Amino acid sequence: MSRKLRIAYFAHSLRSDWNNGNAHFLRGLMRGMRALGHDAVVFEPRAEWSVDNLLLEPRGQETLRRFEEVYPDLQIELYETSDVSSQGMWQQRLGDFDVVVLHEWNPPALSAVLLEVREYLGYRMLFHDTHHRASSSPEQIRLFGVDKFDGVVAFGEVLRRIYRERFGINRVWTLHEAADVSVFRPVEAQGKQQDVVWIGNWGDDERSEEIRQFFLRPAAEIPEQRFSIFGVRYPEGALRELCHAHVNYGGYLPNLEAPRVYSESLMTVHVPRQEYARVMTGIPTIRVFEALACGIPLISAPWNDAEGLFRSGDFAVVRNGAEMADAMRRFLEYPDEAAAQAERGLETVLDRHTCAHRAAELDGICEEVLR
């Protein structure tokens, strides 16, 4: 870091991770920026979709309290959704910031007012994209006026190229997600509760067939082993399929509990959404970084590591459900082989893919945009 900066980061939510994978990385990234000495402040709405759904969970309030206990160093300022377009309020609250970063999971109206306020206050603005809408729904991204920003931060090289080639934006940087290793690390297990675990959401059929092929069918083929799934947005039909395949459904899992669940499992899997497997190649989900950081063996459905983020042998890659079942059996039969792979994956994350690494990269991006 060359100088202390005041950075305002606008997020949907860091407090809640309910169907909000962005919170995983952003918590660690903001912790990393503050550790570098920057005054990084997160702005998020007091009431929004992820928090509202979290509070419907039996342990919702407890989960929010746990977040505050684990991340006391984060500075989060709440605002009312009714004040999103209040230019006067934002002029007052952003008066001494150097850089304002807007995450893509925000309303376009907020983007519009922050761009207007920039004309009075003179801060630099970055658009941070950690989704596939620039490829799958570019018209939604254009609503943010991304061409008016001082630059775009994209979570993969393929997305960086999309912004340059389809949106005509020259200043685009790649900033991959990473693991917050202050939270995600190997922990002592109290005992193995399941052999194979997957933590992920069913969602909007973006990978329902892939879940069937790479998790439910292997589970049905290996009935003597214990399979568990944690996540939200599983419709009744999906829950029936889990039951038929003898898969235990654990429901919503606060992300801060994932290291414990990984420690209680022999292995996990990576089931990428179709967009990331076929179009947005080279972008792993946050769960890959977190699982490897926890030192658990991982088997991935087809995914092309186009950017060479990982080393050969950090995790296994299979082509179909039959190969997935075979890989699971092999890890169960040869635990030393599974442990060696887990150790290698953990080593790669610690060397390359921690939130401290990404904070240093974002620090450099901020310095460049301020020149």
N, C-alpha and C positions, 0 to 999 in steps of 0.2 A: 504494500500500500504506500502510495506516495503522499497522500494527504487525507485528512478526515473529511468525509462527505456527509451531507444530510440527504438521505434517500427515502422517498415515500413509495411504498409498494402497495398497490391496490389489488386485493385478492377477493375472491368469492368468500372464502373462509379459511383461516388457519385453525380456528377453534374446533371445527367439526371435520371429521374425515368420512362422514356417512356418504357413500357413493361419491367421494371427493378425493381421488387419488392425488390431486395437485397439492393438497395439504401436506402429504407425506414429505415431499421434496422441499416445499417452500418453508416449512418449519425449520428444516436443517439449513437451508440456504440463508435465511434471515439470521439464524444463530451464527452461521459462519461469517456473515457480513459484520455483525456486531462484534464478533471476536477479532476481526481485523481492525476494529476501532471506529467503524462508521456508525453514525447515528441513523440506524435503519428503523423506520416506523411503518407498521402495517396498518392500512385502513381497510376495514371491511364492514358491511352492513350489520346492524345489531340483530335483525331477524331476516333470515333468508332460507332458501330451500334446503340446504344441507343441515343447518342447525335445527330448523323446524322438524325435519324428519328424525334427526338424532334424538330430540327431546321426546319423541313418541316411543323410543326404545325403553325397555324397563330400566336400563342402567344409564340413561342419557345424561342426567345431571351428574352422576358419578364420573362419567367419561369426560365431561367438561372440566370438572374439578381436577381430574387426573392430568389433563393437558396443562392446566395452570401449574401443577406441582412439578411436572417434568420440564416445562419451558418457562420458568420464572424470568428468564433474561429477555424474552421477547416483549417488545412494546407494541401493543395493539390498541388502536383507537377506533371506536365504533361510531357509526353514523346511521341516521334514520334513512330508510329507502325513500321517504318523501322528500329528503333533502338532496337527492342525487344531482339535480339540475340547478342547485342554488349556487350561482356564480359568486355571489358575495361571500357565502360561507367558505367556499374553497379558496378564495383569495386570502381570506383571513387565516385559514388553517395551513396553507401551503406557502406562506410568505417567505420562509427562509430555507427552502429546500433547493438542492442543486439538481437532483435527478428525480423524476417521477416515472415509475414503471407501472404500466397497466397490464394486468393479466387478461388473457382473452376470455375468461369466464366472468365477464362483467357486462352490464348493459351498454349498448352503443351510446345511450344518452349520457352516461358518465364520461365516455371518451370525448364526446363533443364538448362538454363543459370544461374538461381539463385542458383540452386544446385551446379553448377560448381564454382560460385563465393564464395559460402559458404566455400569451401575448402581453399580459400585464406584468407577470412576475419574472419571466425570462428563464425559467428552469428548462432543462432538456427532458424530452419524453421518449421512453422506450416502450414498445409493444412486445409483450412476452407471450409466445404461443407454445403451448404444450398439448396440442390436440391435432386432429386431422381435418378440421373444417376448411382450412385453406385449400386443401385438395378436394375434399368431398362436397363442400358447400361454400365455394369462394364468394358467392353473393352475400353470405352472412358476414364474412370477414370485411368485405368492402364497406359495410355499414359503420365500421369503426373509424373510417378515414385514415387507414394505416399509411397512406402515402404522405400524410401531413406530419407523421411522427419523425423524430430525429434518427430513428433506426428501429429495427426489429430483432428480437432475440428468439431464435427458433431452437426447438429441442432435438434437432437432427439435421444432418447435411441435406437430405432429400427435401426437407421442409424449407431449409435456407434457399435452395435452388428454386423452389416454387415461388417464394417471395421475390426473388430476383427476376425470374423469367416470366411469370404470369402477372405479377403485380408491378413490375418495373421498379422495384425498390433496390437501391444499390447498397445501402448500409444495413447489412444483415449479418448477424453473428450466430454461430452454433453454440448452444449451451445445453449439453445433455443433462438429464436428471442424474441423481446419484443417491447414495445411501447416507443417512444421518447416522454415522457410526457411534455417536454419543448415545444412541438409543438402540440401534440395530447392530448387535454383536452376539457372539456365542454366549449362551447362558447355561448354567447347570440345570439339567433336567431332573425333575422329581420322579420320572418314569415315563415310558413311552405310552401315550394314549392312543396313537394310531400309527399305522405303517406309512400311509401315503396321505398327504394333506394338500389341498389347494385352497388358497385364499383369493377370492375374486367374485365379481358380481355377474349374474346372468345377463342383466341389461336388456337391450332392445334387439335381441337376436343377432347381434354383431358377431357372436361366436358360439351360438347355441349348438350348432352342428359339430363344431370343433370340441366343445365340452363333451358332447356325447361320444365322439370318436376317440378322444385322447384321455378321457377320464372315466366316463360311465361304463363304456364297453370293457376296458381293462379291469375295472372293478368287478364287473359281472363275471369275467373270465377267471379272476383270482379270488373266489369267495372266501378263502381261508384267511385272507389279509384284511386289515381294517383300513377303510377309506373314509376320509372326512372332508367336507367342504364348508367353508365359512364365507358369508357374503350376504348381499341384499338384492332386492328386486328379482326374487325367484318366484315366478307365477305358480299357480297350483299345479299346472301340468308338469312343470319342471320338478317340483317337489315330489310328484308321483314317480317321475323317472328316477330320481335319486333313491327313493325307497325301493323301487323295483331292482335297482342295481346294488342294493345293500350298502349304500353310501350314507353315512351319518351327516345330517345337516345341522350345523351349529349356529346358523343365523348370523346376525351382525357381530363382527369382531372388531372392537376398537383397535386401531392400528398399533397403538402402544403395547398391546398384548401379543402382537404377532411374534416377537422374539421368543416368548414363552411357548407359544403353540408350535413354532418351528423346533424348539428344543425337545418337545414331546413327540416329535414325528421322526421317522427314519428318512424320509425323502419328500420332496415337493415337485410340482410340475409348473411349466410355463405354457399357457394357452393364449397366444396373442389374438387380438381381434383381427378380423379379416382385413381391415384397412392397413394394419401394420404388417401383416404377413404378405400382402400382395402389392400394395402401392407404396406405403411409407416404410420401405425396407430400411433396415439399419437402426431403427428406433425401438429399443426394448422398453417394456413397461417398467415402472418403478419397482414392481414386485421382484423383478430379476435382481436388481441391485440389492434390495433389502434381504432377499432370501440368501444370496451368496454372502452378504455381510454377516448373516447369522450362522454361517458355517454348516449349511444343510445341503446335501446332494440335490441337484436339480436336473430334471429331464425336460427338454423343450419340444413342443410340437414344431412343425416346420417354421423356421424363422431364419432370415438371412442377415448375418452380422456384417452388413455391407461396409461398415466403417471400421471394422477391426477393433471394436471396443474390448473384446475379450480374447483370451488365448485359447488355442485348441486344448480341450480337456478341462476347461473351467466348468463346463456342464455338458451333458449328453444331448444330442439332437436326433430325433426320430422322424420318420416320414409318414407313418400311419399308426392306426390304433394297435395293430398286431406288434409292430416294433416297440410301441410304448409299453405294452404288456411284457414283452421280452426284456426290455431294459429294466423295468421294475423288478422282475424276477431275478435278474442278474444282481442288482444292488442288494436285494434281500439275501441272495445266496452267497455273495462275496462282500461282506460289510467292510473289509479293509480297502477294497477298490472304491467303494462309495465314499469312505472317509478320506481317501487320498484326493478324490475329485473335489470334495467339499473344501479341503484345505487349500487346494490350488485356486478355486474360485474366490475364497476369502482373501487370499494373497493378492489377487488381481484387483479386487475392489479396494483394498487398503492402499494399493500402489497408485490407482488411477481414478477411482470413482467414489470419492467421498464428497460430502457437501462442503468440506474445507477446500477441496480442489476446485469445486464450482464457484465458491465465493471468490477465490483468487481470480478466476476467469472473469466473473462479473465485475470485479474491481477494475480489471483492465479494460473491459468494455465501457464502463462509466468514465474512466479517464480519457478514453479515445473520443467518446461522444462530447466531452466537455472541451476538447481542444478548439 
